[in-house]
Amino acid sequence: MAILAEMKDPRVQDVTVTYVEVAGDLRSAKVHVSVMGDEAKQRLAVHGLNSAAGFLPARCAARIDMRYTPRLQFLLDQGVKKSIAIAKILSEVLPKPAPAEPPPEESQVQLPAVEASHPPPAPDAAAPRDRPPGS
């Protein structure tokens, strides 16, 4: 079970860990999270995570075997918010694609007339096939 799911803090909901930066000495880590919701909900979730400073490292220590358990600092990852803003700007700036023409209805499709044809004549059996020309 995920450690964040074990938290009983009502402020910590709809949280996704996007990436973690661990210090070289493994004593501290910056945990970047994305929170679905408005800015107030995001701030509350990050505050709730940071206030769980005793619970979360203890749960991590129970799952991993390390000399030191990193001190966790939670930061709000603005990557998703920025990508949505960029997509909105691009949709306003870039030209809209031309709508595709609907396919014509079957009654409007005119097929070329096909005349009855005879099968092609069989190749001449007397003509050599494997010899190069002129030999």
A tleap script that builds the chain and sets N, CA, C and O, in Angstrom:
source leaprc.protein.ff14SB
mol = sequence {
  NMET ALA ILE LEU ALA GLU MET LYS ASP PRO
  ARG VAL GLN ASP VAL THR VAL THR TYR VAL
  GLU VAL ALA GLY ASP LEU ARG SER ALA LYS
  VAL HIE VAL SER VAL MET GLY ASP GLU ALA
  LYS GLN ARG LEU ALA VAL HIE GLY LEU ASN
  SER ALA ALA GLY PHE LEU PRO ALA ARG CYS
  ALA ALA ARG ILE ASP MET ARG TYR THR PRO
  ARG LEU GLN PHE LEU LEU ASP GLN GLY VAL
  LYS LYS SER ILE ALA ILE ALA LYS ILE LEU
  SER GLU VAL LEU PRO LYS PRO ALA PRO ALA
  GLU PRO PRO PRO GLU GLU SER GLN VAL GLN
  LEU PRO ALA VAL GLU ALA SER HIE PRO PRO
  PRO ALA PRO ASP ALA ALA ALA PRO ARG ASP
  ARG PRO PRO GLY CSER
}
set mol.1.N position { 0.849 -1.185 0.000 }
set mol.1.CA position { 0.000 0.000 0.000 }
set mol.1.C position { 0.888 1.241 0.000 }
set mol.1.O position { 1.948 1.246 0.626 }
set mol.2.N position { 0.468 2.273 -0.687 }
set mol.2.CA position { 1.230 3.508 -0.776 }
set mol.2.C position { 1.198 4.239 0.560 }
set mol.2.O position { 0.191 4.240 1.269 }
set mol.3.N position { 2.322 4.857 0.880 }
set mol.3.CA position { 2.435 5.546 2.166 }
set mol.3.C position { 1.467 6.722 2.229 }
set mol.3.O position { 0.859 6.954 3.274 }
set mol.4.N position { 1.310 7.465 1.142 }
set mol.4.CA position { 0.392 8.608 1.160 }
set mol.4.C position { -1.045 8.170 1.394 }
set mol.4.O position { -1.832 8.919 1.974 }
set mol.5.N position { -1.399 6.968 0.952 }
set mol.5.CA position { -2.756 6.470 1.157 }
set mol.5.C position { -2.999 6.124 2.623 }
set mol.5.O position { -4.150 6.071 3.056 }
set mol.6.N position { -1.935 5.887 3.398 }
set mol.6.CA position { -2.075 5.551 4.816 }
set mol.6.C position { -2.315 6.783 5.687 }
set mol.6.O position { -2.701 6.653 6.849 }
set mol.7.N position { -2.095 7.955 5.145 }
set mol.7.CA position { -2.284 9.183 5.930 }
set mol.7.C position { -3.764 9.428 6.166 }
set mol.7.O position { -4.598 9.189 5.292 }
set mol.8.N position { -4.071 9.902 7.348 }
set mol.8.CA position { -5.466 10.164 7.702 }
set mol.8.C position { -5.793 11.660 7.665 }
set mol.8.O position { -6.905 12.059 8.010 }
set mol.9.N position { -4.845 12.475 7.254 }
set mol.9.CA position { -5.042 13.927 7.186 }
set mol.9.C position { -5.991 14.249 6.034 }
set mol.9.O position { -5.691 13.908 4.890 }
set mol.10.N position { -7.129 14.896 6.303 }
set mol.10.CA position { -8.086 15.195 5.230 }
set mol.10.C position { -7.558 16.208 4.218 }
set mol.10.O position { -8.103 16.326 3.121 }
set mol.11.N position { -6.504 16.938 4.577 }
set mol.11.CA position { -5.944 17.913 3.638 }
set mol.11.C position { -5.183 17.224 2.504 }
set mol.11.O position { -5.044 17.784 1.417 }
set mol.12.N position { -4.701 16.030 2.755 }
set mol.12.CA position { -3.869 15.334 1.779 }
set mol.12.C position { -4.756 14.416 0.932 }
set mol.12.O position { -4.977 13.252 1.267 }
set mol.13.N position { -5.250 14.968 -0.159 }
set mol.13.CA position { -6.097 14.219 -1.093 }
set mol.13.C position { -5.686 14.575 -2.510 }
set mol.13.O position { -5.235 15.689 -2.776 }
set mol.14.N position { -5.845 13.626 -3.412 }
set mol.14.CA position { -5.536 13.829 -4.834 }
set mol.14.C position { -4.094 14.276 -5.036 }
set mol.14.O position { -3.828 15.178 -5.832 }
set mol.15.N position { -3.162 13.652 -4.321 }
set mol.15.CA position { -1.749 14.003 -4.393 }
set mol.15.C position { -1.016 12.946 -5.212 }
set mol.15.O position { -1.208 11.746 -5.020 }
set mol.16.N position { -0.177 13.413 -6.124 }
set mol.16.CA position { 0.664 12.535 -6.928 }
set mol.16.C position { 2.110 12.998 -6.788 }
set mol.16.O position { 2.409 14.176 -6.983 }
set mol.17.N position { 2.996 12.083 -6.456 }
set mol.17.CA position { 4.419 12.409 -6.397 }
set mol.17.C position { 4.938 12.396 -7.828 }
set mol.17.O position { 4.854 11.379 -8.516 }
set mol.18.N position { 5.482 13.546 -8.281 }
set mol.18.CA position { 5.973 13.642 -9.657 }
set mol.18.C position { 7.449 13.267 -9.752 }
set mol.18.O position { 7.845 12.539 -10.663 }
set mol.19.N position { 8.261 13.755 -8.823 }
set mol.19.CA position { 9.655 13.328 -8.774 }
set mol.19.C position { 10.258 13.708 -7.430 }
set mol.19.O position { 9.699 14.511 -6.682 }
set mol.20.N position { 11.421 13.108 -7.138 }
set mol.20.CA position { 12.087 13.307 -5.848 }
set mol.20.C position { 13.548 13.644 -6.116 }
set mol.20.O position { 14.210 12.985 -6.918 }
set mol.21.N position { 14.044 14.676 -5.437 }
set mol.21.CA position { 15.458 15.031 -5.487 }
set mol.21.C position { 16.070 14.632 -4.144 }
set mol.21.O position { 15.671 15.148 -3.100 }
set mol.22.N position { 17.027 13.725 -4.171 }
set mol.22.CA position { 17.666 13.258 -2.944 }
set mol.22.C position { 19.070 13.846 -2.879 }
set mol.22.O position { 19.802 13.834 -3.868 }
set mol.23.N position { 19.441 14.359 -1.710 }
set mol.23.CA position { 20.773 14.924 -1.517 }
set mol.23.C position { 21.821 13.821 -1.631 }
set mol.23.O position { 21.511 12.643 -1.454 }
set mol.24.N position { 23.049 14.202 -1.924 }
set mol.24.CA position { 24.122 13.240 -2.097 }
set mol.24.C position { 24.404 12.414 -0.857 }
set mol.24.O position { 24.795 11.252 -0.963 }
set mol.25.N position { 24.211 13.001 0.323 }
set mol.25.CA position { 24.450 12.251 1.564 }
set mol.25.C position { 23.227 11.460 2.020 }
set mol.25.O position { 23.269 10.811 3.065 }
set mol.26.N position { 22.145 11.505 1.257 }
set mol.26.CA position { 20.892 10.774 1.519 }
set mol.26.C position { 20.219 11.184 2.832 }
set mol.26.O position { 19.422 10.419 3.375 }
set mol.27.N position { 20.518 12.355 3.341 }
set mol.27.CA position { 19.907 12.795 4.599 }
set mol.27.C position { 18.685 13.688 4.378 }
set mol.27.O position { 17.902 13.905 5.303 }
set mol.28.N position { 18.519 14.197 3.179 }
set mol.28.CA position { 17.348 15.036 2.905 }
set mol.28.C position { 16.857 14.762 1.489 }
set mol.28.O position { 17.613 14.330 0.618 }
set mol.29.N position { 15.596 15.022 1.290 }
set mol.29.CA position { 14.984 14.815 -0.024 }
set mol.29.C position { 13.893 15.846 -0.248 }
set mol.29.O position { 13.121 16.161 0.658 }
set mol.30.N position { 13.839 16.362 -1.452 }
set mol.30.CA position { 12.762 17.264 -1.858 }
set mol.30.C position { 11.789 16.439 -2.691 }
set mol.30.O position { 12.143 15.902 -3.741 }
set mol.31.N position { 10.566 16.352 -2.204 }
set mol.31.CA position { 9.532 15.557 -2.872 }
set mol.31.C position { 8.598 16.528 -3.591 }
set mol.31.O position { 7.896 17.317 -2.957 }
set mol.32.N position { 8.598 16.460 -4.907 }
set mol.32.CA position { 7.738 17.329 -5.710 }
set mol.32.C position { 6.422 16.611 -5.940 }
set mol.32.O position { 6.397 15.467 -6.393 }
set mol.33.N position { 5.336 17.287 -5.626 }
set mol.33.CA position { 4.011 16.686 -5.746 }
set mol.33.C position { 3.114 17.546 -6.619 }
set mol.33.O position { 3.285 18.762 -6.710 }
set mol.34.N position { 2.168 16.900 -7.249 }
set mol.34.CA position { 1.133 17.570 -8.015 }
set mol.34.C position { -0.186 17.285 -7.311 }
set mol.34.O position { -0.465 16.148 -6.930 }
set mol.35.N position { -0.987 18.318 -7.144 }
set mol.35.CA position { -2.260 18.184 -6.439 }
set mol.35.C position { -3.371 18.656 -7.362 }
set mol.35.O position { -3.326 19.773 -7.876 }
set mol.36.N position { -4.367 17.805 -7.572 }
set mol.36.CA position { -5.511 18.202 -8.385 }
set mol.36.C position { -6.421 19.098 -7.547 }
set mol.36.O position { -6.760 18.763 -6.412 }
set mol.37.N position { -6.806 20.225 -8.108 }
set mol.37.CA position { -7.691 21.141 -7.406 }
set mol.37.C position { -7.204 22.570 -7.550 }
set mol.37.O position { -6.222 22.847 -8.238 }
set mol.38.N position { -7.913 23.467 -6.888 }
set mol.38.CA position { -7.539 24.874 -6.967 }
set mol.38.C position { -6.309 25.156 -6.104 }
set mol.38.O position { -5.800 24.266 -5.423 }
set mol.39.N position { -5.840 26.400 -6.140 }
set mol.39.CA position { -4.605 26.744 -5.431 }
set mol.39.C position { -4.739 26.580 -3.927 }
set mol.39.O position { -3.779 26.190 -3.263 }
set mol.40.N position { -5.910 26.869 -3.380 }
set mol.40.CA position { -6.102 26.707 -1.936 }
set mol.40.C position { -5.967 25.234 -1.541 }
set mol.40.O position { -5.323 24.916 -0.541 }
set mol.41.N position { -6.564 24.353 -2.310 }
set mol.41.CA position { -6.463 22.919 -2.030 }
set mol.41.C position { -5.018 22.446 -2.168 }
set mol.41.O position { -4.564 21.609 -1.388 }
set mol.42.N position { -4.300 22.971 -3.148 }
set mol.42.CA position { -2.907 22.605 -3.347 }
set mol.42.C position { -2.050 23.028 -2.155 }
set mol.42.O position { -1.238 22.247 -1.658 }
set mol.43.N position { -2.238 24.278 -1.699 }
set mol.43.CA position { -1.470 24.766 -0.540 }
set mol.43.C position { -1.781 23.954 0.707 }
set mol.43.O position { -0.880 23.635 1.484 }
set mol.44.N position { -3.058 23.616 0.905 }
set mol.44.CA position { -3.440 22.817 2.071 }
set mol.44.C position { -2.796 21.429 2.030 }
set mol.44.O position { -2.323 20.928 3.050 }
set mol.45.N position { -2.781 20.821 0.859 }
set mol.45.CA position { -2.199 19.481 0.739 }
set mol.45.C position { -0.703 19.505 1.030 }
set mol.45.O position { -0.199 18.634 1.739 }
set mol.46.N position { 0.011 20.489 0.492 }
set mol.46.CA position { 1.449 20.587 0.737 }
set mol.46.C position { 1.713 20.870 2.207 }
set mol.46.O position { 2.648 20.317 2.786 }
set mol.47.N position { 0.899 21.723 2.815 }
set mol.47.CA position { 1.047 22.017 4.243 }
set mol.47.C position { 0.795 20.748 5.073 }
set mol.47.O position { 1.518 20.476 6.032 }
set mol.48.N position { -0.222 19.986 4.702 }
set mol.48.CA position { -0.513 18.740 5.408 }
set mol.48.C position { 0.622 17.736 5.280 }
set mol.48.O position { 0.941 17.034 6.239 }
set mol.49.N position { 1.233 17.663 4.103 }
set mol.49.CA position { 2.366 16.753 3.908 }
set mol.49.C position { 3.572 17.192 4.741 }
set mol.49.O position { 4.234 16.369 5.372 }
set mol.50.N position { 3.847 18.487 4.734 }
set mol.50.CA position { 4.992 18.979 5.503 }
set mol.50.C position { 4.765 18.842 7.006 }
set mol.50.O position { 5.722 18.696 7.766 }
set mol.51.N position { 3.515 18.888 7.436 }
set mol.51.CA position { 3.244 18.741 8.866 }
set mol.51.C position { 3.319 17.277 9.315 }
set mol.51.O position { 3.346 16.990 10.512 }
set mol.52.N position { 3.354 16.370 8.362 }
set mol.52.CA position { 3.485 14.948 8.691 }
set mol.52.C position { 4.965 14.553 8.728 }
set mol.52.O position { 5.335 13.455 8.311 }
set mol.53.N position { 5.797 15.459 9.230 }
set mol.53.CA position { 7.250 15.262 9.211 }
set mol.53.C position { 7.688 14.056 10.035 }
set mol.53.O position { 8.743 13.488 9.753 }
set mol.54.N position { 6.944 13.656 11.014 }
set mol.54.CA position { 7.310 12.492 11.809 }
set mol.54.C position { 6.770 11.198 11.234 }
set mol.54.O position { 7.453 10.174 11.257 }
set mol.55.N position { 5.559 11.235 10.722 }
set mol.55.CA position { 4.899 10.024 10.234 }
set mol.55.C position { 5.546 9.478 8.966 }
set mol.55.O position { 5.866 8.292 8.888 }
set mol.56.N position { 5.738 10.341 7.977 }
set mol.56.CA position { 6.210 9.865 6.676 }
set mol.56.C position { 7.630 9.296 6.718 }
set mol.56.O position { 7.848 8.215 6.170 }
set mol.57.N position { 8.606 9.966 7.339 }
set mol.57.CA position { 9.941 9.343 7.409 }
set mol.57.C position { 9.937 8.025 8.195 }
set mol.57.O position { 10.694 7.112 7.865 }
set mol.58.N position { 9.106 7.920 9.213 }
set mol.58.CA position { 9.031 6.672 9.979 }
set mol.58.C position { 8.488 5.546 9.103 }
set mol.58.O position { 8.977 4.419 9.172 }
set mol.59.N position { 7.482 5.844 8.279 }
set mol.59.CA position { 6.932 4.829 7.371 }
set mol.59.C position { 7.954 4.453 6.301 }
set mol.59.O position { 8.050 3.290 5.910 }
set mol.60.N position { 8.721 5.446 5.827 }
set mol.60.CA position { 9.771 5.152 4.843 }
set mol.60.C position { 10.848 4.271 5.465 }
set mol.60.O position { 11.327 3.333 4.827 }
set mol.61.N position { 11.233 4.566 6.712 }
set mol.61.CA position { 12.276 3.789 7.388 }
set mol.61.C position { 11.835 2.338 7.575 }
set mol.61.O position { 12.668 1.432 7.555 }
set mol.62.N position { 10.540 2.114 7.755 }
set mol.62.CA position { 10.047 0.752 7.925 }
set mol.62.C position { 10.119 -0.039 6.613 }
set mol.62.O position { 10.140 -1.269 6.635 }
set mol.63.N position { 10.156 0.648 5.491 }
set mol.63.CA position { 10.149 -0.024 4.195 }
set mol.63.C position { 11.531 -0.141 3.552 }
set mol.63.O position { 11.759 -1.053 2.757 }
set mol.64.N position { 12.446 0.756 3.878 }
set mol.64.CA position { 13.768 0.708 3.258 }
set mol.64.C position { 14.829 0.546 4.336 }
set mol.64.O position { 14.658 1.027 5.456 }
set mol.65.N position { 15.915 -0.123 4.006 }
set mol.65.CA position { 16.989 -0.376 4.955 }
set mol.65.C position { 18.138 0.574 4.642 }
set mol.65.O position { 18.951 0.319 3.754 }
set mol.66.N position { 18.190 1.685 5.397 }
set mol.66.CA position { 19.236 2.692 5.211 }
set mol.66.C position { 19.758 3.123 6.572 }
set mol.66.O position { 19.075 2.990 7.587 }
set mol.67.N position { 20.962 3.632 6.575 }
set mol.67.CA position { 21.530 4.128 7.824 }
set mol.67.C position { 20.753 5.355 8.296 }
set mol.67.O position { 20.435 5.479 9.479 }
set mol.68.N position { 20.457 6.245 7.380 }
set mol.68.CA position { 19.714 7.461 7.715 }
set mol.68.C position { 18.427 7.492 6.897 }
set mol.68.O position { 18.401 7.091 5.734 }
set mol.69.N position { 17.390 7.965 7.514 }
set mol.69.CA position { 16.136 8.189 6.792 }
set mol.69.C position { 16.119 9.645 6.358 }
set mol.69.O position { 16.294 10.534 7.191 }
set mol.70.N position { 15.916 9.905 5.092 }
set mol.70.CA position { 15.960 11.301 4.624 }
set mol.70.C position { 14.871 12.156 5.268 }
set mol.70.O position { 13.754 11.698 5.508 }
set mol.71.N position { 15.224 13.395 5.537 }
set mol.71.CA position { 14.257 14.394 5.992 }
set mol.71.C position { 13.534 14.871 4.737 }
set mol.71.O position { 14.165 15.308 3.775 }
set mol.72.N position { 12.213 14.784 4.754 }
set mol.72.CA position { 11.417 15.083 3.564 }
set mol.72.C position { 10.908 16.512 3.579 }
set mol.72.O position { 10.417 17.005 4.595 }
set mol.73.N position { 11.032 17.161 2.449 }
set mol.73.CA position { 10.448 18.488 2.238 }
set mol.73.C position { 9.567 18.389 1.004 }
set mol.73.O position { 10.032 17.995 -0.066 }
set mol.74.N position { 8.293 18.745 1.149 }
set mol.74.CA position { 7.345 18.639 0.050 }
set mol.74.C position { 7.194 19.977 -0.644 }
set mol.74.O position { 7.009 21.013 -0.006 }
set mol.75.N position { 7.275 19.933 -1.964 }
set mol.75.CA position { 7.144 21.132 -2.795 }
set mol.75.C position { 6.087 20.883 -3.861 }
set mol.75.O position { 5.943 19.772 -4.372 }
set mol.76.N position { 5.357 21.936 -4.182 }
set mol.76.CA position { 4.313 21.824 -5.200 }
set mol.76.C position { 4.958 21.887 -6.580 }
set mol.76.O position { 5.672 22.840 -6.893 }
set mol.77.N position { 4.713 20.895 -7.385 }
set mol.77.CA position { 5.238 20.839 -8.748 }
set mol.77.C position { 4.279 21.599 -9.654 }
set mol.77.O position { 3.106 21.244 -9.771 }
set mol.78.N position { 4.785 22.641 -10.289 }
set mol.78.CA position { 3.951 23.477 -11.160 }
set mol.78.C position { 4.005 23.029 -12.619 }
set mol.78.O position { 3.464 23.707 -13.492 }
set mol.79.N position { 4.652 21.897 -12.890 }
set mol.79.CA position { 4.814 21.433 -14.268 }
set mol.79.C position { 3.504 21.208 -14.990 }
set mol.79.O position { 3.363 21.613 -16.144 }
set mol.80.N position { 2.542 20.575 -14.342 }
set mol.80.CA position { 1.251 20.295 -14.982 }
set mol.80.C position { 0.515 21.600 -15.249 }
set mol.80.O position { -0.064 21.787 -16.319 }
set mol.81.N position { 0.538 22.499 -14.277 }
set mol.81.CA position { -0.141 23.791 -14.431 }
set mol.81.C position { 0.484 24.587 -15.575 }
set mol.81.O position { -0.225 25.208 -16.366 }
set mol.82.N position { 1.816 24.566 -15.659 }
set mol.82.CA position { 2.499 25.302 -16.726 }
set mol.82.C position { 2.219 24.688 -18.084 }
set mol.82.O position { 2.053 25.414 -19.064 }
set mol.83.N position { 2.163 23.359 -18.163 }
set mol.83.CA position { 1.904 22.730 -19.457 }
set mol.83.C position { 0.484 23.028 -19.936 }
set mol.83.O position { 0.261 23.183 -21.137 }
set mol.84.N position { -0.471 23.109 -19.023 }
set mol.84.CA position { -1.843 23.464 -19.409 }
set mol.84.C position { -1.890 24.900 -19.912 }
set mol.84.O position { -2.569 25.195 -20.896 }
set mol.85.N position { -1.161 25.805 -19.231 }
set mol.85.CA position { -1.128 27.203 -19.659 }
set mol.85.C position { -0.480 27.342 -21.033 }
set mol.85.O position { -0.952 28.117 -21.864 }
set mol.86.N position { 0.590 26.602 -21.276 }
set mol.86.CA position { 1.260 26.657 -22.575 }
set mol.86.C position { 0.352 26.113 -23.673 }
set mol.86.O position { 0.290 26.680 -24.764 }
set mol.87.N position { -0.346 25.030 -23.396 }
set mol.87.CA position { -1.261 24.457 -24.386 }
set mol.87.C position { -2.383 25.441 -24.719 }
set mol.87.O position { -2.812 25.534 -25.869 }
set mol.88.N position { -2.851 26.169 -23.715 }
set mol.88.CA position { -3.910 27.161 -23.948 }
set mol.88.C position { -3.394 28.302 -24.828 }
set mol.88.O position { -4.079 28.744 -25.750 }
set mol.89.N position { -2.184 28.769 -24.536 }
set mol.89.CA position { -1.600 29.853 -25.334 }
set mol.89.C position { -1.387 29.391 -26.769 }
set mol.89.O position { -1.696 30.122 -27.711 }
set mol.90.N position { -0.856 28.172 -26.940 }
set mol.90.CA position { -0.623 27.663 -28.287 }
set mol.90.C position { -1.923 27.503 -29.066 }
set mol.90.O position { -1.959 27.768 -30.268 }
set mol.91.N position { -2.985 27.075 -28.400 }
set mol.91.CA position { -4.261 26.914 -29.105 }
set mol.91.C position { -4.825 28.259 -29.544 }
set mol.91.O position { -5.558 28.331 -30.531 }
set mol.92.N position { -4.488 29.328 -28.818 }
set mol.92.CA position { -4.948 30.660 -29.209 }
set mol.92.C position { -4.105 31.242 -30.343 }
set mol.92.O position { -4.620 31.979 -31.184 }
set mol.93.N position { -2.819 30.915 -30.369 }
set mol.93.CA position { -1.898 31.511 -31.329 }
set mol.93.C position { -1.854 30.754 -32.652 }
set mol.93.O position { -1.865 31.363 -33.722 }
set mol.94.N position { -1.806 29.434 -32.575 }
set mol.94.CA position { -1.679 28.633 -33.789 }
set mol.94.C position { -2.979 28.652 -34.594 }
set mol.94.O position { -4.069 28.716 -34.027 }
set mol.95.N position { -2.851 28.596 -35.928 }
set mol.95.CA position { -4.074 28.582 -36.741 }
set mol.95.C position { -4.834 27.272 -36.547 }
set mol.95.O position { -4.255 26.208 -36.328 }
set mol.96.N position { -6.120 27.397 -36.636 }
set mol.96.CA position { -6.984 26.222 -36.503 }
set mol.96.C position { -6.881 25.394 -37.777 }
set mol.96.O position { -6.837 25.959 -38.869 }
set mol.97.N position { -6.841 24.067 -37.664 }
set mol.97.CA position { -6.804 23.239 -38.876 }
set mol.97.C position { -8.125 23.347 -39.626 }
set mol.97.O position { -9.191 23.479 -39.024 }
set mol.98.N position { -8.034 23.287 -40.962 }
set mol.98.CA position { -9.243 23.361 -41.787 }
set mol.98.C position { -10.075 22.107 -41.567 }
set mol.98.O position { -9.537 21.002 -41.501 }
set mol.99.N position { -11.380 22.279 -41.454 }
set mol.99.CA position { -12.216 21.087 -41.253 }
set mol.99.C position { -12.166 20.208 -42.501 }
set mol.99.O position { -12.174 20.704 -43.627 }
set mol.100.N position { -12.115 18.935 -42.287 }
set mol.100.CA position { -12.076 17.982 -43.391 }
set mol.100.C position { -13.435 17.930 -44.058 }
set mol.100.O position { -14.474 18.032 -43.405 }
set mol.101.N position { -13.405 17.767 -45.390 }
set mol.101.CA position { -14.668 17.679 -46.110 }
set mol.101.C position { -15.318 16.335 -45.811 }
set mol.101.O position { -14.632 15.315 -45.749 }
set mol.102.N position { -16.615 16.326 -45.627 }
set mol.102.CA position { -17.279 15.038 -45.373 }
set mol.102.C position { -17.206 14.179 -46.630 }
set mol.102.O position { -17.230 14.707 -47.741 }
set mol.103.N position { -17.118 12.885 -46.469 }
set mol.103.CA position { -17.057 12.015 -47.653 }
set mol.103.C position { -18.370 12.092 -48.416 }
set mol.103.O position { -19.434 12.226 -47.812 }
set mol.104.N position { -18.301 12.009 -49.752 }
set mol.104.CA position { -19.547 12.088 -50.538 }
set mol.104.C position { -20.414 10.865 -50.258 }
set mol.104.O position { -19.930 9.779 -49.941 }
set mol.105.N position { -21.719 11.095 -50.390 }
set mol.105.CA position { -22.648 9.994 -50.176 }
set mol.105.C position { -22.566 9.024 -51.353 }
set mol.105.O position { -22.133 9.388 -52.447 }
set mol.106.N position { -22.983 7.801 -51.111 }
set mol.106.CA position { -22.881 6.779 -52.148 }
set mol.106.C position { -23.664 7.156 -53.402 }
set mol.106.O position { -23.250 6.806 -54.507 }
set mol.107.N position { -24.775 7.856 -53.258 }
set mol.107.CA position { -25.579 8.206 -54.423 }
set mol.107.C position { -24.866 9.239 -55.291 }
set mol.107.O position { -25.178 9.365 -56.476 }
set mol.108.N position { -23.923 9.974 -54.729 }
set mol.108.CA position { -23.219 10.996 -55.484 }
set mol.108.C position { -21.940 10.458 -56.121 }
set mol.108.O position { -21.381 11.104 -57.008 }
set mol.109.N position { -21.481 9.323 -55.700 }
set mol.109.CA position { -20.241 8.776 -56.234 }
set mol.109.C position { -20.495 8.221 -57.622 }
set mol.109.O position { -21.408 7.418 -57.819 }
set mol.110.N position { -19.685 8.650 -58.591 }
set mol.110.CA position { -19.807 8.152 -59.946 }
set mol.110.C position { -18.585 7.302 -60.238 }
set mol.110.O position { -17.453 7.786 -60.238 }
set mol.111.N position { -18.832 6.052 -60.482 }
set mol.111.CA position { -17.756 5.131 -60.803 }
set mol.111.C position { -17.595 5.075 -62.307 }
set mol.111.O position { -18.579 5.185 -63.038 }
set mol.112.N position { -16.362 4.904 -62.788 }
set mol.112.CA position { -16.179 4.810 -64.241 }
set mol.112.C position { -16.837 3.541 -64.766 }
set mol.112.O position { -16.899 2.514 -64.090 }
set mol.113.N position { -17.320 3.652 -65.985 }
set mol.113.CA position { -17.985 2.503 -66.602 }
set mol.113.C position { -16.945 1.442 -66.885 }
set mol.113.O position { -15.852 1.738 -67.366 }
set mol.114.N position { -17.290 0.218 -66.587 }
set mol.114.CA position { -16.388 -0.898 -66.812 }
set mol.114.C position { -16.951 -1.716 -67.966 }
set mol.114.O position { -18.087 -2.188 -67.918 }
set mol.115.N position { -16.134 -1.875 -69.007 }
set mol.115.CA position { -16.574 -2.654 -70.154 }
set mol.115.C position { -16.159 -4.100 -69.949 }
set mol.115.O position { -15.154 -4.393 -69.302 }
set mol.116.N position { -16.939 -4.976 -70.503 }
set mol.116.CA position { -16.597 -6.389 -70.411 }
set mol.116.C position { -15.330 -6.618 -71.214 }
set mol.116.O position { -15.232 -6.193 -72.365 }
set mol.117.N position { -14.384 -7.272 -70.624 }
set mol.117.CA position { -13.128 -7.500 -71.327 }
set mol.117.C position { -12.819 -8.979 -71.316 }
set mol.117.O position { -13.298 -9.742 -70.477 }
set mol.118.N position { -12.028 -9.341 -72.246 }
set mol.118.CA position { -11.599 -10.726 -72.358 }
set mol.118.C position { -10.297 -10.861 -71.579 }
set mol.118.O position { -9.551 -9.891 -71.443 }
set mol.119.N position { -10.025 -12.041 -71.074 }
set mol.119.CA position { -8.757 -12.210 -70.369 }
set mol.119.C position { -7.590 -12.009 -71.320 }
set mol.119.O position { -7.723 -12.248 -72.520 }
set mol.120.N position { -6.452 -11.577 -70.805 }
set mol.120.CA position { -5.299 -11.334 -71.688 }
set mol.120.C position { -4.860 -12.639 -72.320 }
set mol.120.O position { -5.017 -13.710 -71.733 }
set mol.121.N position { -4.311 -12.543 -73.518 }
set mol.121.CA position { -3.894 -13.779 -74.198 }
set mol.121.C position { -2.765 -14.436 -73.426 }
set mol.121.O position { -1.961 -13.771 -72.772 }
set mol.122.N position { -2.725 -15.739 -73.518 }
set mol.122.CA position { -1.675 -16.499 -72.846 }
set mol.122.C position { -0.360 -16.238 -73.546 }
set mol.122.O position { -0.335 -16.040 -74.761 }
set mol.123.N position { 0.739 -16.234 -72.798 }
set mol.123.CA position { 2.030 -15.996 -73.452 }
set mol.123.C position { 2.347 -17.136 -74.415 }
set mol.123.O position { 1.940 -18.284 -74.233 }
set mol.124.N position { 3.072 -16.767 -75.415 }
set mol.124.CA position { 3.411 -17.751 -76.443 }
set mol.124.C position { 4.292 -18.823 -75.828 }
set mol.124.O position { 5.356 -18.522 -75.287 }
set mol.125.N position { 3.861 -20.056 -75.908 }
set mol.125.CA position { 4.595 -21.158 -75.296 }
set mol.125.C position { 5.896 -21.412 -76.012 }
set mol.125.O position { 6.823 -21.966 -75.422 }
set mol.126.N position { 5.996 -21.015 -77.294 }
set mol.126.CA position { 7.207 -21.277 -78.058 }
set mol.126.C position { 8.296 -20.276 -77.743 }
set mol.126.O position { 9.466 -20.540 -78.019 }
set mol.127.N position { 7.951 -19.140 -77.177 }
set mol.127.CA position { 8.955 -18.112 -76.898 }
set mol.127.C position { 9.776 -18.503 -75.682 }
set mol.127.O position { 9.214 -18.822 -74.634 }
set mol.128.N position { 11.100 -18.483 -75.805 }
set mol.128.CA position { 11.949 -18.833 -74.661 }
set mol.128.C position { 11.879 -17.737 -73.602 }
set mol.128.O position { 11.877 -16.549 -73.923 }
set mol.129.N position { 11.823 -18.140 -72.370 }
set mol.129.CA position { 11.675 -17.160 -71.280 }
set mol.129.C position { 12.969 -16.984 -70.508 }
set mol.129.O position { 13.227 -15.898 -69.989 }
set mol.130.N position { 13.793 -18.027 -70.416 }
set mol.130.CA position { 14.957 -17.965 -69.548 }
set mol.130.C position { 16.196 -17.452 -70.258 }
set mol.130.O position { 17.200 -17.143 -69.615 }
set mol.131.N position { 16.134 -17.357 -71.584 }
set mol.131.CA position { 17.314 -16.917 -72.302 }
set mol.131.C position { 17.290 -15.411 -72.465 }
set mol.131.O position { 16.232 -14.828 -72.702 }
set mol.132.N position { 18.462 -14.767 -72.339 }
set mol.132.CA position { 18.495 -13.330 -72.573 }
set mol.132.C position { 18.216 -13.017 -74.032 }
set mol.132.O position { 18.453 -13.847 -74.909 }
set mol.133.N position { 17.716 -11.824 -74.286 }
set mol.133.CA position { 17.401 -11.472 -75.680 }
set mol.133.C position { 18.662 -11.499 -76.538 }
set mol.133.O position { 19.742 -11.114 -76.090 }
set mol.134.N position { 18.512 -11.947 -77.744 }
set mol.134.CA position { 19.597 -11.971 -78.705 }
set mol.134.C position { 20.488 -13.171 -78.577 }
set mol.134.O position { 21.528 -13.208 -79.235 }
set mol.135.N position { 20.163 -14.130 -77.798 }
set mol.135.CA position { 21.032 -15.289 -77.683 }
set mol.135.C position { 20.427 -16.506 -78.297 }
set mol.135.O position { 21.039 -17.574 -78.282 }
savepdb mol mol.pdb
quit
